Amino acid sequence: LGLIVAGMPMDIAEISDRLEILDLYARYVNCVDLPDYDALAERVFVDDTRFDYRDAAGPVMTFAQMRAGGFFDGGGMHRFHITSNLVIDFGADRHTAGTVSKTLNPWAVSDDRGTRLYQVHGRYIDELTRLPRGWRITARRWEHAWVSGWTGDAASILMTMGDVV
């Protein structure tokens, strides 16, 4: 039993892996936004998953360091994610994969200057490994595109690739 997608045949194992990886990304965005950090640890990442957010003037650290340091508690993580257009390329061993996904993170800041709404646009470039408990993200790099925002009644591009906050 198989399927042909974009001229390339896929067997049932590849179809199954692709569905599991799609579920992994849906689980990621929902766990971050809830927040449910225990589920992120159990179902999405491994303790030594390496995160690289330097492209947006952010840290490089492991999942365990991010969790212990409070990164997922609002200091650097947004509360609403949309990740789409996932491209999955399997390694020759079929136990690893690389993915690229477009990502949009809307968020807001309220302070004495009022409320400002922002949308962070970019891509996650991830490495995945199939473990006995399922597919997990083992490395993640953020590729920054731009930040759009609304301050008062005006919408504008606030930061583009190469700019640092």
Backbone hydrogen bonds, N-H to C=O, Kabsch-Sander energy under -0.5 kcal/mol:
donor,donor_aa,acceptor,acceptor_aa,energy
3,L,10,M,-2.5
5,V,3,L,-0.6
5,V,8,M,-2.5
8,M,5,V,-2.3
10,M,3,L,-3.6
12,I,1,L,-0.9
15,I,11,D,-2.2
16,S,12,I,-2.4
17,D,13,A,-2.5
18,R,14,E,-2.7
19,L,15,I,-2.2
20,E,16,S,-2.4
21,I,17,D,-2.4
22,L,18,R,-2.4
23,D,19,L,-2.1
24,L,20,E,-2.0
25,Y,21,I,-1.9
26,A,22,L,-2.0
27,R,23,D,-2.8
28,Y,24,L,-2.2
29,V,25,Y,-2.2
30,N,26,A,-1.9
31,C,27,R,-2.8
32,V,28,Y,-2.5
33,D,29,V,-1.8
34,L,30,N,-1.7
36,D,31,C,-3.0
40,L,36,D,-1.4
41,A,37,Y,-1.9
42,E,38,D,-2.2
43,R,39,A,-3.2
44,V,40,L,-1.7
45,F,40,L,-2.6
46,V,137,I,-0.7
49,T,46,V,-2.2
50,R,138,T,-1.6
51,F,49,T,-0.5
51,F,61,M,-3.3
52,D,140,R,-2.2
53,Y,59,P,-2.8
56,A,53,Y,-1.8
57,A,54,R,-2.2
58,G,53,Y,-2.5
61,M,51,F,-1.7
63,F,49,T,-1.5
64,A,47,D,-2.4
66,M,62,T,-2.6
67,R,63,F,-2.8
68,A,64,A,-2.4
69,G,65,Q,-2.3
70,G,67,R,-1.0
71,F,66,M,-2.1
72,F,66,M,-0.6
73,D,70,G,-1.8
74,G,71,F,-0.8
75,G,70,G,-0.8
76,G,71,F,-1.2
77,M,71,F,-0.8
82,I,104,L,-1.9
84,S,102,K,-2.8
87,V,100,V,-2.5
89,D,98,G,-2.8
91,G,96,T,-2.9
94,R,91,G,-1.8
97,A,128,L,-1.8
98,G,89,D,-2.8
99,T,126,D,-2.2
100,V,87,V,-1.5
101,S,124,Y,-2.0
102,K,84,S,-2.2
103,T,122,G,-3.1
104,L,82,I,-2.5
105,N,120,V,-2.5
107,W,118,Y,-2.5
109,V,116,R,-2.4
111,D,114,G,-2.0
114,G,111,D,-2.2
116,R,109,V,-2.8
117,L,150,W,-1.9
118,Y,107,W,-3.1
119,Q,148,S,-2.8
120,V,105,N,-1.9
121,H,119,Q,-0.5
121,H,146,W,-3.1
122,G,103,T,-2.1
123,R,143,E,-2.2
124,Y,101,S,-2.0
125,I,123,R,-0.5
125,I,141,R,-2.6
126,D,99,T,-2.2
126,D,124,Y,-0.6
127,E,139,A,-2.4
128,L,97,A,-3.1
129,T,136,R,-2.2
130,R,95,H,-3.2
131,L,129,T,-0.8
131,L,134,G,-2.1
134,G,131,L,-2.3
136,R,129,T,-2.1
137,I,44,V,-2.8
138,T,127,E,-2.9
138,T,136,R,-0.6
139,A,127,E,-1.4
140,R,50,R,-3.3
141,R,125,I,-1.9
142,W,52,D,-2.6
143,E,123,R,-3.0
143,E,141,R,-0.5
144,H,142,W,-0.7
145,A,121,H,-2.3
146,W,121,H,-1.3
147,V,159,M,-2.7
148,S,119,Q,-2.5
149,G,156,S,-2.5
150,W,117,L,-2.8
151,T,154,A,-1.7
152,G,115,T,-0.5
152,G,150,W,-0.5
154,A,151,T,-1.3
156,S,149,G,-2.2
158,L,147,V,-2.7
158,L,156,S,-0.7
159,M,147,V,-1.5
161,M,145,A,-1.0
163,D,160,T,-2.3
